[in-house]
Amino acid sequence: MNAITNNKINFQGLSKPQSRKKMTDEEVLKEYIKEATQYLAKGGERMVPENGKYTPYSVFVEVKGTSNIARVAIEHDPLDPKTQRLINIGVYKNGSNKIYSRYPISGTKKEILEYLKSKKSQDEIYNHIIELSDKVNKKEY
């Protein structure tokens, strides 16, 4: 079972560790993202307010096959914090303070949570993480 502490998921292993040995890095990352989006969607119901500013609600995911960490967060939109929320995807090299980020979608709380519940979100977040991870790997720190 995954340890959840302080709005972070520690993905040290999947629910079925024996199946992890047969999975590729890509499959493991996709499983992590599936669990992360489900966690954000479920927790976002109670942790993300409809209106106003708040502390971002986020999870961190290891990018398998690299030393990179991905952060997926629901944040208030700084341009319209009263009602708009957005997804922030960031990737950084473990131990570094430099991060590459993207904001692929914004909308109301309801729209963001519906997006996170969709299979489409998992595929899009995976693609963003891979692209950002590649940028991190090409950058010298």
Secondary structure, DSSP 8 states (H G I E B T S, - for coil): --EEETTEEE-SS-S-HHHHTTS-HHHHHHHHHHHHHHHHHHHHHHHS-SSS----EEEEEEETTTTEEEEEEEEE-TT-TTT-EEEEEEEEETT---EEEEEEEEE-HHHHHHHHHSHHHHHHHHHHHHHHHHHHHHS--
